[in-house]
Amino acid sequence: MHHLNTQWLTPALLVLLTLSGCDNDPRRGFPRPSPEPTDNSATVTKSTTGTVAAVVGGGAQTLSITFNASDAKPLSDLSVTAGLSSLPLGWTGPSVFTCATVTTGSGCVLNLSYAPNAIGSGTLELSYQYVNDAKTTKTGTIAIPFAATTTNNVVATAAPSGQIQAIAGSGTQSLHLTFTTDDGNPAHQLQLTSALTSLPSGWTSNVSTFTCATVSTGNGCQLGLVYEPSSADAGTLTFEYSYEDNSGTAKTGTVSVPYAGTSQNNLVGTVSPTGQIAAVVGGSQPVDITFTSDDGRTITGISVTSDLSALPTGWSASAPSFTCASASTGNGCQLHLTYAPSVVASSTLSLNYAYTDNSGGAKSGSINVPFVATVDNNVVATVSPTGQVIVPISASKNVDITFTSDDGHPATSFAIANLSALPAGWSGPSSFSCATVSTGNACQLAFAYAPTAATTGTLTLSYSYINHAGVTKNGSVNINYVGHQQHVFAADGGRTLSCPVHSDGGVGACVLAGAPALLVYGTIARGDRLYVADQATGQLRFCEIQANATLDYCDPNGSPMGIFNTTRWLTIAGDLLYAAGTSDVLQCEIDPDGRVSNCTSAMAGDFGGIVVTASRAYIAQPSTNQIAVCDLLPSGSIGACQTAGIGLSMPTGIALSADETQLYVANTIGNSVSRCTLGADGLPSACVTEATQLGAWSIALNGQYAYIGSIGGGLLKCSLAGDGSLSNCTTTATGGQPYSGYQMIVH
């Protein structure tokens, strides 16, 4: 039973020794026995399986050769031993190619370019060798037939490049095949002749047939596919297509993409805009590469290993190097590039990257970005917000797409063709067109995404226009989205609860989440990790949030021991964690692996809930019935504080409105929630009572609803109006484990 008074409860120390989970998971510190080596081999996939063809004097085609291991065991010391130092006329590539390790994925990809200046044909032969898992040296050869033509050819480019990977059972990877011509001049009547209705297991397409009336440059002719394997497998996806070249002659082509379902998660690099990057000479095109994991779990130690200061002519990066401590979903790990060509060009930008997957294994990959510089302009799309659009099931987010020309000169007769059948949860106009497209936001399309079920997908929009040179062109824009099932997580003394939030804002039956802590009061989430403060050990633990919102892989060494003995409230801002309790406020650094270190006492006193913004920290003071408003220094340290409070009665949990103009305060003794207006100095004033709840202890907001938790038991859901007021408060989270929590969050 919980007793309400103005004194903090002193918990009895429980000691519980549990021996469980003796498995071979490296995240739990138990090494696996060394498996027997296998006599595996290298598999080689060429992006074009037939003849590599390019038109004389203007055509160029990039050939990607992907090396993978035939099983899950790695190969080593792969090198091309012959063929690169004496390439045939028209071919260019590196003079030396090696890969220290070859497994699955796109970490070992050789890119060659064929741009002939004279009619000719032949076969390029490459020899290679490697050491397999059994330490046997093996060799192989690759034969690449090629031909220079007098008429143009349609080229299919896969994005991402190399082997497409997704974790079996929970991972998803999107693939876009972009069809362009090798010289930028139009080809016609492209048709995919391979059946989209009988794809290999795990592959799906949202269309049953695929055709393009005209193919030239950019991303106007693009096929989207999704790979979502249910079990570990591997293979090659091959498509055949037909078309008429610029002379009206019928031709055919093929494109091949290796794929694998894996047992650990993979880093995905998504390029925006998708497909071929087209820019006019003298103009510029921003390009963003967003790194996410294929299953939503955290990946760490991300770095682009290619030299960003030595990019192809016309390309530039915002910094000479790029790293991210971690990535999971969203757009928190994003590389910004710009393509501003000064001469006509056509080629492929290749970037290599490295990372550590969710099992601690080192992996690598590569991204190919085909590009073309033209003398006539293109219409480009800019999506806001950038990256993956993530929206909770009970919420809504506005998404704007602004169309401009890449050089500022006008394009005309802009129109989008496929707005009548948007994916579930998306809403917008039934048609959209602009008489003129140039600069600014005069041609802007507004959508809203309000998911009613947990889902992932890609919204693809195709558009047409007449460019400044009078050429009819096509383009497309893709928006990756996630409908996220939110959950209430509550620290309940000896338990951690997980309770689903439904589409109407109501909270379903709570279950035990499974955090192995003895005395939990404070909790906070970051990405796919939940932190809990265990007063019994004085330690902070962090756990992985599973797909069903239970907890697993709880690290028992998430922080130094013995410093969180009085912690009741946690919050995170950037790479800093703040812990407030009955004796002080701690400030800790969050390491790239999620553990906290370098914890220092920021201020002493008796504190309740804490919220930190970019410039201020708000901290409840239950003993004085006030709120401390403190300056936040550039380092993240808490500076000078002022206090204020009108009509508060033992303030504990606090929450801040999205626009940071109103503060919500749970009054435990007052059995109510106050809403206080914040002045220009951040101090609260004009506090009014918004809701009553016996023993109100914590409050959390999710944009549409406020949730009020009671220390004595029970959870209240209130509608959150545009002016910040609360209404229609009803009891929720009935059934299942009885709700009774200290700090409570919605994640």
Buried (B, 14 or more C-beta within 10 A) or exposed (E): EEEBEEEBEEBEEEEEEEEEEEEEBEBEEEEEEEEEEBEBBBBBBBBBBEBBBBBBEBBBBBBBBBBBBBBBBBBBEBBBEEBBEEBBEBBEBEEEBEBEBBBBBBBBBBBBBBBBEEEEEBEBEBBBBBBBBEEEEBEBEBEBEBBBBEBBBBBBBBBBBBBBBBBBBBBBBBBBBBBBBBBBBBBBBBEBEBEBEEBEEBBEBEEEEBEBEBBBBBBBBBBBBBBBBEEEBBBBBBBBBBBBBBEEEEBEBBBBBBBBBBEBBBBBBBBBBBBBBBBBBBBBBBBBBBBBBBBBBBBBBBBBBBEBEEBBEBBEBEEEEBBBBBBBBBBBBBBBBBBBBEEEBBBBBBBBBBBBBBEEEEBBBBBBBBBBBBEBBBBBBBBEBBBBBBBBBBBBBEBEBBBBBBBBBBBBBBBBEEBEEBBEBBEBEEEBEBEEBBEEEEBBBEBEBBBEEBBBBBBBBBBBBBBBEEBBBBBBBBBBBBBBBBBBBBBBBEBBBBBBBBBEBBBBEBBBBBBBBBBBBBBBBBBBBBBBBBBBBBBBBBBBBBEEBBBBBBBBEBBBEEBBBBBBBBBBBEBBBBBBBBBBBBBBBBBBBBBBEEBEEBBEBBBBBBBBEEEBBBBBBBBBBBBBBBBBEEEBBBBEBEBBBBBBBBBBBBBBBEEBEBBBBBBBBBBBBBBBBBEEEBBBEEBEBBBBBBBBBBBBBBBBBBBBBBBBBBBBBBBBEEEBBBEEBEBBBBEBBEBBBBBBBBB
